């Protein structure tokens, strides 16, 4: 079992920045690829970013590439999502997720690959 707790959400003006954190407890954090997803009101949950268990491989959805950065600190059992140049359309509940992987370079973009999920943190971007 892995427990995930997100933090760092809040209200920010368009163009501003936020840093989300996801702290993991339970089984060895470093064996999991990690991902961030988001869900806006009335919309389906969508993939945002993913990172391999080593941290050496990352991937982003086109809408955030160049603005968001995913990273992880395996010594602290934490994954981060640095969000810059935020737009009103980034408003959503953001979730982190963990998926077991046997490769240092693999990551997942599909929610079905992730086994453990956090409770989410709200990000609101005002115009």
Beta strands, then each sheet from edge to edge (+ up, - down):
strand 1: 2-7
strand 2: 10-13
strand 3: 18-26
strand 4: 32-39
strand 5: 46-51
strand 6: 58-60
strand 7: 68-73
strand 8: 78-83
strand 9: 92-100
strand 10: 116-117
strand 11: 121-126
sheet 1: 1+ 3- 8+ 7-
sheet 2: 2+ 11+ 9- 4+ 5- 6+
sheet 3: 2+ 11+ 9- 10+
end
